[in-house]
């Protein structure tokens, strides 16, 4: 069923961090913690052992709006989120995370790092992450393009590793004079 699958795309609703559902035992459970649990079960399933993972952090637009009213720390997984945000934001139109990032951008980064560390701790694999705004189809297209680039890079890495000039070689003597 999954023999030609190269990348697992896992979608996470960022805005779920403070929302709850009632589970099968009748207890209220945080939606983000349920998402984390599902991700763990998929990431460690033997079927997906040789596949790359791309997490789409979706609903960034709703997430940014909600953060103004509800702190990210409402979800216990993110209780260590304590951003330092300058009160003297520049008047520049730059929305780059590298130039006076917003609380939303810092929170997105925090969530992405949490998922990356989780996958690394479970499988020792690298996680790819992409931001998606629910109401902007362009961001979905960009994320899917990123998935294709991951596959392409994986194919190119395999081709390079077969070359005698590859810097991916595992042979200790490959660069010896």
CNS distance restraints for C-alpha pairs under 8 A (distance, minus, plus):
assign (resid   2 and name CA) (resid  47 and name CA) 7.53 0.50 0.50
assign (resid   5 and name CA) (resid  51 and name CA) 7.46 0.50 0.50
assign (resid   6 and name CA) (resid  50 and name CA) 7.99 0.50 0.50
assign (resid   6 and name CA) (resid  51 and name CA) 5.33 0.50 0.50
assign (resid   6 and name CA) (resid  52 and name CA) 6.53 0.50 0.50
assign (resid   6 and name CA) (resid 151 and name CA) 6.60 0.50 0.50
assign (resid   7 and name CA) (resid  51 and name CA) 5.47 0.50 0.50
assign (resid   7 and name CA) (resid  52 and name CA) 4.80 0.50 0.50
assign (resid   7 and name CA) (resid  53 and name CA) 5.58 0.50 0.50
assign (resid   7 and name CA) (resid  54 and name CA) 6.83 0.50 0.50
assign (resid   7 and name CA) (resid 147 and name CA) 7.04 0.50 0.50
assign (resid   7 and name CA) (resid 150 and name CA) 7.88 0.50 0.50
assign (resid   7 and name CA) (resid 151 and name CA) 7.10 0.50 0.50
assign (resid   8 and name CA) (resid  48 and name CA) 7.70 0.50 0.50
assign (resid   8 and name CA) (resid  51 and name CA) 6.66 0.50 0.50
assign (resid   8 and name CA) (resid  52 and name CA) 6.20 0.50 0.50
assign (resid   8 and name CA) (resid  53 and name CA) 4.80 0.50 0.50
assign (resid   8 and name CA) (resid  54 and name CA) 6.10 0.50 0.50
assign (resid   9 and name CA) (resid  53 and name CA) 6.07 0.50 0.50
assign (resid   9 and name CA) (resid  54 and name CA) 4.86 0.50 0.50
assign (resid   9 and name CA) (resid  55 and name CA) 5.84 0.50 0.50
assign (resid   9 and name CA) (resid  56 and name CA) 7.03 0.50 0.50
assign (resid  10 and name CA) (resid  39 and name CA) 7.60 0.50 0.50
assign (resid  10 and name CA) (resid  53 and name CA) 7.33 0.50 0.50
assign (resid  10 and name CA) (resid  54 and name CA) 6.20 0.50 0.50
assign (resid  10 and name CA) (resid  55 and name CA) 4.75 0.50 0.50
assign (resid  10 and name CA) (resid  56 and name CA) 6.08 0.50 0.50
assign (resid  11 and name CA) (resid  55 and name CA) 5.73 0.50 0.50
assign (resid  11 and name CA) (resid  56 and name CA) 4.66 0.50 0.50
assign (resid  11 and name CA) (resid  57 and name CA) 6.20 0.50 0.50
assign (resid  11 and name CA) (resid  58 and name CA) 6.62 0.50 0.50
assign (resid  12 and name CA) (resid  35 and name CA) 7.03 0.50 0.50
assign (resid  12 and name CA) (resid  55 and name CA) 7.04 0.50 0.50
assign (resid  12 and name CA) (resid  56 and name CA) 6.03 0.50 0.50
assign (resid  12 and name CA) (resid  57 and name CA) 5.02 0.50 0.50
assign (resid  12 and name CA) (resid  58 and name CA) 5.72 0.50 0.50
assign (resid  13 and name CA) (resid  32 and name CA) 7.98 0.50 0.50
assign (resid  13 and name CA) (resid  57 and name CA) 6.19 0.50 0.50
assign (resid  13 and name CA) (resid  58 and name CA) 4.90 0.50 0.50
assign (resid  13 and name CA) (resid  59 and name CA) 5.77 0.50 0.50
assign (resid  14 and name CA) (resid  32 and name CA) 7.92 0.50 0.50
assign (resid  14 and name CA) (resid  57 and name CA) 5.95 0.50 0.50
assign (resid  14 and name CA) (resid  58 and name CA) 5.80 0.50 0.50
assign (resid  14 and name CA) (resid  59 and name CA) 5.84 0.50 0.50
assign (resid  14 and name CA) (resid  60 and name CA) 6.34 0.50 0.50
assign (resid  14 and name CA) (resid  63 and name CA) 5.80 0.50 0.50
assign (resid  14 and name CA) (resid 108 and name CA) 7.97 0.50 0.50
assign (resid  15 and name CA) (resid  19 and name CA) 7.96 0.50 0.50
assign (resid  15 and name CA) (resid  59 and name CA) 6.35 0.50 0.50
assign (resid  15 and name CA) (resid  60 and name CA) 7.38 0.50 0.50
assign (resid  15 and name CA) (resid  62 and name CA) 6.14 0.50 0.50
assign (resid  15 and name CA) (resid  63 and name CA) 4.60 0.50 0.50
assign (resid  15 and name CA) (resid  66 and name CA) 7.16 0.50 0.50
assign (resid  16 and name CA) (resid  20 and name CA) 7.94 0.50 0.50
assign (resid  16 and name CA) (resid  30 and name CA) 7.89 0.50 0.50
assign (resid  16 and name CA) (resid  31 and name CA) 5.66 0.50 0.50
assign (resid  16 and name CA) (resid  32 and name CA) 5.62 0.50 0.50
assign (resid  17 and name CA) (resid  30 and name CA) 7.09 0.50 0.50
assign (resid  17 and name CA) (resid  31 and name CA) 6.55 0.50 0.50
assign (resid  17 and name CA) (resid  32 and name CA) 5.07 0.50 0.50
assign (resid  17 and name CA) (resid  72 and name CA) 6.77 0.50 0.50
assign (resid  17 and name CA) (resid  74 and name CA) 7.08 0.50 0.50
assign (resid  17 and name CA) (resid  75 and name CA) 5.49 0.50 0.50
assign (resid  18 and name CA) (resid  30 and name CA) 6.76 0.50 0.50
assign (resid  18 and name CA) (resid  31 and name CA) 7.51 0.50 0.50
assign (resid  18 and name CA) (resid  32 and name CA) 7.72 0.50 0.50
assign (resid  18 and name CA) (resid  70 and name CA) 7.64 0.50 0.50
assign (resid  18 and name CA) (resid  72 and name CA) 7.55 0.50 0.50
assign (resid  18 and name CA) (resid  74 and name CA) 5.69 0.50 0.50
assign (resid  18 and name CA) (resid  75 and name CA) 5.85 0.50 0.50
assign (resid  19 and name CA) (resid  30 and name CA) 5.80 0.50 0.50
assign (resid  19 and name CA) (resid  31 and name CA) 5.71 0.50 0.50
assign (resid  19 and name CA) (resid  32 and name CA) 7.73 0.50 0.50
assign (resid  20 and name CA) (resid  28 and name CA) 5.93 0.50 0.50
assign (resid  20 and name CA) (resid  29 and name CA) 5.24 0.50 0.50
assign (resid  20 and name CA) (resid  30 and name CA) 4.40 0.50 0.50
assign (resid  20 and name CA) (resid  31 and name CA) 5.28 0.50 0.50
assign (resid  21 and name CA) (resid  28 and name CA) 5.43 0.50 0.50
assign (resid  21 and name CA) (resid  29 and name CA) 5.46 0.50 0.50
assign (resid  21 and name CA) (resid  30 and name CA) 6.58 0.50 0.50
assign (resid  21 and name CA) (resid  31 and name CA) 6.45 0.50 0.50
assign (resid  22 and name CA) (resid  26 and name CA) 5.45 0.50 0.50
assign (resid  22 and name CA) (resid  27 and name CA) 5.24 0.50 0.50
assign (resid  22 and name CA) (resid  28 and name CA) 4.43 0.50 0.50
assign (resid  22 and name CA) (resid  29 and name CA) 6.11 0.50 0.50
assign (resid  23 and name CA) (resid  27 and name CA) 5.54 0.50 0.50
assign (resid  23 and name CA) (resid  28 and name CA) 6.36 0.50 0.50
assign (resid  23 and name CA) (resid  29 and name CA) 6.55 0.50 0.50
assign (resid  29 and name CA) (resid  33 and name CA) 7.35 0.50 0.50
assign (resid  29 and name CA) (resid  34 and name CA) 7.16 0.50 0.50
assign (resid  30 and name CA) (resid  34 and name CA) 6.43 0.50 0.50
assign (resid  30 and name CA) (resid  75 and name CA) 7.14 0.50 0.50
assign (resid  31 and name CA) (resid  35 and name CA) 6.18 0.50 0.50
assign (resid  32 and name CA) (resid  36 and name CA) 6.14 0.50 0.50
assign (resid  32 and name CA) (resid  75 and name CA) 7.37 0.50 0.50
assign (resid  33 and name CA) (resid  37 and name CA) 6.19 0.50 0.50
assign (resid  33 and name CA) (resid  75 and name CA) 7.83 0.50 0.50
assign (resid  33 and name CA) (resid  77 and name CA) 7.25 0.50 0.50
assign (resid  34 and name CA) (resid  38 and name CA) 6.19 0.50 0.50
assign (resid  35 and name CA) (resid  39 and name CA) 6.08 0.50 0.50
assign (resid  36 and name CA) (resid  40 and name CA) 6.18 0.50 0.50
assign (resid  37 and name CA) (resid  41 and name CA) 6.37 0.50 0.50
assign (resid  38 and name CA) (resid  42 and name CA) 6.28 0.50 0.50
assign (resid  39 and name CA) (resid  43 and name CA) 5.89 0.50 0.50
assign (resid  40 and name CA) (resid  44 and name CA) 6.12 0.50 0.50
assign (resid  40 and name CA) (resid 118 and name CA) 7.83 0.50 0.50
assign (resid  40 and name CA) (resid 119 and name CA) 7.52 0.50 0.50
assign (resid  40 and name CA) (resid 122 and name CA) 7.60 0.50 0.50
assign (resid  41 and name CA) (resid  45 and name CA) 6.10 0.50 0.50
assign (resid  42 and name CA) (resid  48 and name CA) 7.31 0.50 0.50
assign (resid  43 and name CA) (resid  48 and name CA) 6.70 0.50 0.50
assign (resid  43 and name CA) (resid  49 and name CA) 7.63 0.50 0.50
assign (resid  43 and name CA) (resid 119 and name CA) 6.90 0.50 0.50
assign (resid  43 and name CA) (resid 122 and name CA) 7.55 0.50 0.50
assign (resid  43 and name CA) (resid 123 and name CA) 7.40 0.50 0.50
assign (resid  44 and name CA) (resid  48 and name CA) 7.37 0.50 0.50
assign (resid  44 and name CA) (resid  49 and name CA) 7.16 0.50 0.50
assign (resid  44 and name CA) (resid 122 and name CA) 6.78 0.50 0.50
assign (resid  44 and name CA) (resid 123 and name CA) 6.83 0.50 0.50
assign (resid  45 and name CA) (resid  49 and name CA) 6.78 0.50 0.50
assign (resid  52 and name CA) (resid 125 and name CA) 7.85 0.50 0.50
assign (resid  52 and name CA) (resid 126 and name CA) 7.64 0.50 0.50
assign (resid  52 and name CA) (resid 127 and name CA) 7.21 0.50 0.50
assign (resid  52 and name CA) (resid 128 and name CA) 7.98 0.50 0.50
assign (resid  53 and name CA) (resid 126 and name CA) 7.77 0.50 0.50
assign (resid  53 and name CA) (resid 127 and name CA) 5.56 0.50 0.50
assign (resid  53 and name CA) (resid 128 and name CA) 6.18 0.50 0.50
assign (resid  54 and name CA) (resid 127 and name CA) 6.18 0.50 0.50
assign (resid  54 and name CA) (resid 128 and name CA) 4.60 0.50 0.50
assign (resid  54 and name CA) (resid 129 and name CA) 5.47 0.50 0.50
assign (resid  54 and name CA) (resid 130 and name CA) 7.32 0.50 0.50
assign (resid  54 and name CA) (resid 147 and name CA) 6.98 0.50 0.50
assign (resid  55 and name CA) (resid 127 and name CA) 7.40 0.50 0.50
assign (resid  55 and name CA) (resid 128 and name CA) 6.26 0.50 0.50
assign (resid  55 and name CA) (resid 129 and name CA) 4.78 0.50 0.50
assign (resid  55 and name CA) (resid 130 and name CA) 6.34 0.50 0.50
assign (resid  56 and name CA) (resid 129 and name CA) 5.93 0.50 0.50
assign (resid  56 and name CA) (resid 130 and name CA) 4.96 0.50 0.50
assign (resid  56 and name CA) (resid 131 and name CA) 5.91 0.50 0.50
assign (resid  56 and name CA) (resid 132 and name CA) 6.43 0.50 0.50
assign (resid  56 and name CA) (resid 143 and name CA) 7.31 0.50 0.50
assign (resid  57 and name CA) (resid 108 and name CA) 7.88 0.50 0.50
assign (resid  57 and name CA) (resid 112 and name CA) 7.72 0.50 0.50
assign (resid  57 and name CA) (resid 129 and name CA) 7.14 0.50 0.50
assign (resid  57 and name CA) (resid 130 and name CA) 6.11 0.50 0.50
assign (resid  57 and name CA) (resid 131 and name CA) 5.02 0.50 0.50
assign (resid  57 and name CA) (resid 132 and name CA) 5.87 0.50 0.50
assign (resid  58 and name CA) (resid 131 and name CA) 6.21 0.50 0.50
assign (resid  58 and name CA) (resid 132 and name CA) 4.53 0.50 0.50
assign (resid  58 and name CA) (resid 133 and name CA) 5.84 0.50 0.50
assign (resid  58 and name CA) (resid 134 and name CA) 6.15 0.50 0.50
assign (resid  59 and name CA) (resid  63 and name CA) 6.09 0.50 0.50
assign (resid  59 and name CA) (resid 132 and name CA) 6.20 0.50 0.50
assign (resid  59 and name CA) (resid 133 and name CA) 4.89 0.50 0.50
assign (resid  59 and name CA) (resid 134 and name CA) 4.66 0.50 0.50
assign (resid  59 and name CA) (resid 135 and name CA) 7.89 0.50 0.50
assign (resid  60 and name CA) (resid  64 and name CA) 6.09 0.50 0.50
assign (resid  60 and name CA) (resid 104 and name CA) 7.91 0.50 0.50
assign (resid  60 and name CA) (resid 108 and name CA) 7.80 0.50 0.50
assign (resid  60 and name CA) (resid 131 and name CA) 6.92 0.50 0.50
assign (resid  60 and name CA) (resid 132 and name CA) 6.13 0.50 0.50
assign (resid  60 and name CA) (resid 133 and name CA) 4.98 0.50 0.50
assign (resid  60 and name CA) (resid 134 and name CA) 7.08 0.50 0.50
assign (resid  61 and name CA) (resid  65 and name CA) 6.56 0.50 0.50
assign (resid  61 and name CA) (resid 133 and name CA) 5.50 0.50 0.50
assign (resid  61 and name CA) (resid 134 and name CA) 7.03 0.50 0.50
assign (resid  61 and name CA) (resid 135 and name CA) 8.00 0.50 0.50
assign (resid  62 and name CA) (resid  66 and name CA) 6.10 0.50 0.50
assign (resid  63 and name CA) (resid  67 and name CA) 6.14 0.50 0.50
assign (resid  63 and name CA) (resid 104 and name CA) 7.07 0.50 0.50
assign (resid  64 and name CA) (resid  68 and name CA) 7.00 0.50 0.50
assign (resid  64 and name CA) (resid 103 and name CA) 7.63 0.50 0.50
assign (resid  64 and name CA) (resid 104 and name CA) 4.77 0.50 0.50
assign (resid  65 and name CA) (resid  69 and name CA) 7.55 0.50 0.50
assign (resid  66 and name CA) (resid  70 and name CA) 5.84 0.50 0.50
assign (resid  67 and name CA) (resid  71 and name CA) 5.47 0.50 0.50
assign (resid  67 and name CA) (resid  72 and name CA) 6.60 0.50 0.50
assign (resid  67 and name CA) (resid 103 and name CA) 7.60 0.50 0.50
assign (resid  67 and name CA) (resid 104 and name CA) 6.81 0.50 0.50
assign (resid  70 and name CA) (resid  74 and name CA) 7.22 0.50 0.50
assign (resid  72 and name CA) (resid  78 and name CA) 6.31 0.50 0.50
assign (resid  72 and name CA) (resid  79 and name CA) 7.45 0.50 0.50
assign (resid  72 and name CA) (resid  81 and name CA) 7.03 0.50 0.50
assign (resid  72 and name CA) (resid 107 and name CA) 7.27 0.50 0.50
assign (resid  73 and name CA) (resid  77 and name CA) 7.70 0.50 0.50
assign (resid  73 and name CA) (resid  78 and name CA) 5.13 0.50 0.50
assign (resid  73 and name CA) (resid  79 and name CA) 4.36 0.50 0.50
assign (resid  73 and name CA) (resid  80 and name CA) 7.12 0.50 0.50
assign (resid  73 and name CA) (resid  81 and name CA) 6.33 0.50 0.50
assign (resid  74 and name CA) (resid  78 and name CA) 7.56 0.50 0.50
assign (resid  74 and name CA) (resid  79 and name CA) 7.17 0.50 0.50
assign (resid  75 and name CA) (resid  79 and name CA) 6.57 0.50 0.50
assign (resid  78 and name CA) (resid 111 and name CA) 7.58 0.50 0.50
assign (resid  81 and name CA) (resid 107 and name CA) 7.49 0.50 0.50
assign (resid  81 and name CA) (resid 110 and name CA) 7.14 0.50 0.50
assign (resid  83 and name CA) (resid 103 and name CA) 7.14 0.50 0.50
assign (resid  83 and name CA) (resid 106 and name CA) 6.89 0.50 0.50
assign (resid  83 and name CA) (resid 107 and name CA) 7.91 0.50 0.50
assign (resid  85 and name CA) (resid 100 and name CA) 7.70 0.50 0.50
assign (resid  85 and name CA) (resid 101 and name CA) 7.59 0.50 0.50
assign (resid  85 and name CA) (resid 102 and name CA) 7.29 0.50 0.50
assign (resid  85 and name CA) (resid 103 and name CA) 6.97 0.50 0.50
assign (resid  86 and name CA) (resid 100 and name CA) 7.26 0.50 0.50
assign (resid  89 and name CA) (resid 100 and name CA) 6.24 0.50 0.50
assign (resid  90 and name CA) (resid 100 and name CA) 7.32 0.50 0.50
assign (resid  94 and name CA) (resid  99 and name CA) 6.78 0.50 0.50
assign (resid  95 and name CA) (resid  99 and name CA) 7.10 0.50 0.50
assign (resid  95 and name CA) (resid 100 and name CA) 7.86 0.50 0.50
assign (resid  95 and name CA) (resid 101 and name CA) 7.07 0.50 0.50
assign (resid  96 and name CA) (resid 100 and name CA) 7.42 0.50 0.50
assign (resid  96 and name CA) (resid 101 and name CA) 6.49 0.50 0.50
assign (resid  97 and name CA) (resid 101 and name CA) 4.44 0.50 0.50
assign (resid  97 and name CA) (resid 102 and name CA) 7.36 0.50 0.50
assign (resid  97 and name CA) (resid 105 and name CA) 6.14 0.50 0.50
assign (resid  97 and name CA) (resid 106 and name CA) 7.51 0.50 0.50
assign (resid 101 and name CA) (resid 105 and name CA) 5.82 0.50 0.50
assign (resid 101 and name CA) (resid 106 and name CA) 6.44 0.50 0.50
assign (resid 102 and name CA) (resid 106 and name CA) 6.30 0.50 0.50
assign (resid 103 and name CA) (resid 107 and name CA) 5.95 0.50 0.50
assign (resid 104 and name CA) (resid 108 and name CA) 6.01 0.50 0.50
assign (resid 105 and name CA) (resid 109 and name CA) 6.20 0.50 0.50
assign (resid 106 and name CA) (resid 110 and name CA) 6.19 0.50 0.50
assign (resid 107 and name CA) (resid 111 and name CA) 6.21 0.50 0.50
assign (resid 108 and name CA) (resid 112 and name CA) 6.12 0.50 0.50
assign (resid 109 and name CA) (resid 113 and name CA) 6.11 0.50 0.50
assign (resid 110 and name CA) (resid 114 and name CA) 6.23 0.50 0.50
assign (resid 111 and name CA) (resid 115 and name CA) 6.40 0.50 0.50
assign (resid 112 and name CA) (resid 116 and name CA) 6.15 0.50 0.50
assign (resid 112 and name CA) (resid 129 and name CA) 6.55 0.50 0.50
assign (resid 113 and name CA) (resid 117 and name CA) 6.00 0.50 0.50
assign (resid 114 and name CA) (resid 118 and name CA) 6.08 0.50 0.50
assign (resid 115 and name CA) (resid 119 and name CA) 6.22 0.50 0.50
assign (resid 115 and name CA) (resid 127 and name CA) 7.69 0.50 0.50
assign (resid 116 and name CA) (resid 120 and name CA) 6.13 0.50 0.50
assign (resid 116 and name CA) (resid 126 and name CA) 6.92 0.50 0.50
assign (resid 116 and name CA) (resid 127 and name CA) 5.28 0.50 0.50
assign (resid 116 and name CA) (resid 128 and name CA) 7.72 0.50 0.50
assign (resid 117 and name CA) (resid 121 and name CA) 5.98 0.50 0.50
assign (resid 118 and name CA) (resid 122 and name CA) 6.24 0.50 0.50
assign (resid 119 and name CA) (resid 123 and name CA) 5.83 0.50 0.50
assign (resid 119 and name CA) (resid 124 and name CA) 6.81 0.50 0.50
assign (resid 119 and name CA) (resid 125 and name CA) 6.41 0.50 0.50
assign (resid 119 and name CA) (resid 126 and name CA) 7.18 0.50 0.50
assign (resid 119 and name CA) (resid 127 and name CA) 6.63 0.50 0.50
assign (resid 120 and name CA) (resid 124 and name CA) 4.13 0.50 0.50
assign (resid 120 and name CA) (resid 125 and name CA) 5.06 0.50 0.50
assign (resid 120 and name CA) (resid 126 and name CA) 6.21 0.50 0.50
assign (resid 120 and name CA) (resid 127 and name CA) 7.52 0.50 0.50
assign (resid 130 and name CA) (resid 143 and name CA) 5.85 0.50 0.50
assign (resid 130 and name CA) (resid 146 and name CA) 7.90 0.50 0.50
assign (resid 131 and name CA) (resid 139 and name CA) 7.26 0.50 0.50
assign (resid 131 and name CA) (resid 143 and name CA) 7.37 0.50 0.50
assign (resid 132 and name CA) (resid 136 and name CA) 7.73 0.50 0.50
assign (resid 132 and name CA) (resid 139 and name CA) 5.15 0.50 0.50
assign (resid 132 and name CA) (resid 140 and name CA) 5.93 0.50 0.50
assign (resid 132 and name CA) (resid 143 and name CA) 7.26 0.50 0.50
assign (resid 133 and name CA) (resid 137 and name CA) 7.77 0.50 0.50
assign (resid 133 and name CA) (resid 139 and name CA) 6.14 0.50 0.50
assign (resid 133 and name CA) (resid 140 and name CA) 7.62 0.50 0.50
assign (resid 136 and name CA) (resid 140 and name CA) 7.23 0.50 0.50
assign (resid 137 and name CA) (resid 141 and name CA) 6.34 0.50 0.50
assign (resid 138 and name CA) (resid 142 and name CA) 6.18 0.50 0.50
assign (resid 139 and name CA) (resid 143 and name CA) 6.19 0.50 0.50
assign (resid 140 and name CA) (resid 144 and name CA) 6.28 0.50 0.50
assign (resid 141 and name CA) (resid 145 and name CA) 6.12 0.50 0.50
assign (resid 142 and name CA) (resid 146 and name CA) 6.18 0.50 0.50
assign (resid 143 and name CA) (resid 147 and name CA) 6.38 0.50 0.50
assign (resid 144 and name CA) (resid 148 and name CA) 6.42 0.50 0.50
assign (resid 145 and name CA) (resid 149 and name CA) 6.30 0.50 0.50
assign (resid 146 and name CA) (resid 150 and name CA) 6.27 0.50 0.50
assign (resid 147 and name CA) (resid 151 and name CA) 6.48 0.50 0.50
assign (resid 148 and name CA) (resid 152 and name CA) 6.14 0.50 0.50
assign (resid 149 and name CA) (resid 153 and name CA) 5.97 0.50 0.50
assign (resid 150 and name CA) (resid 154 and name CA) 6.16 0.50 0.50
assign (resid 151 and name CA) (resid 155 and name CA) 6.29 0.50 0.50
assign (resid 152 and name CA) (resid 156 and name CA) 6.19 0.50 0.50
assign (resid 153 and name CA) (resid 157 and name CA) 5.98 0.50 0.50
assign (resid 154 and name CA) (resid 158 and name CA) 6.36 0.50 0.50
assign (resid 155 and name CA) (resid 159 and name CA) 6.44 0.50 0.50
assign (resid 156 and name CA) (resid 160 and name CA) 6.12 0.50 0.50
assign (resid 157 and name CA) (resid 161 and name CA) 6.04 0.50 0.50
assign (resid 157 and name CA) (resid 168 and name CA) 7.79 0.50 0.50
assign (resid 158 and name CA) (resid 162 and name CA) 6.59 0.50 0.50
assign (resid 159 and name CA) (resid 163 and name CA) 6.89 0.50 0.50
assign (resid 160 and name CA) (resid 165 and name CA) 7.93 0.50 0.50
assign (resid 160 and name CA) (resid 166 and name CA) 5.44 0.50 0.50
assign (resid 160 and name CA) (resid 167 and name CA) 7.90 0.50 0.50
assign (resid 160 and name CA) (resid 168 and name CA) 7.06 0.50 0.50
assign (resid 161 and name CA) (resid 166 and name CA) 5.45 0.50 0.50
assign (resid 161 and name CA) (resid 167 and name CA) 7.43 0.50 0.50
assign (resid 161 and name CA) (resid 168 and name CA) 5.20 0.50 0.50
assign (resid 161 and name CA) (resid 169 and name CA) 5.81 0.50 0.50
assign (resid 162 and name CA) (resid 166 and name CA) 7.18 0.50 0.50
assign (resid 162 and name CA) (resid 169 and name CA) 7.95 0.50 0.50
assign (resid 164 and name CA) (resid 169 and name CA) 7.80 0.50 0.50
assign (resid 164 and name CA) (resid 174 and name CA) 7.84 0.50 0.50
assign (resid 169 and name CA) (resid 174 and name CA) 7.03 0.50 0.50
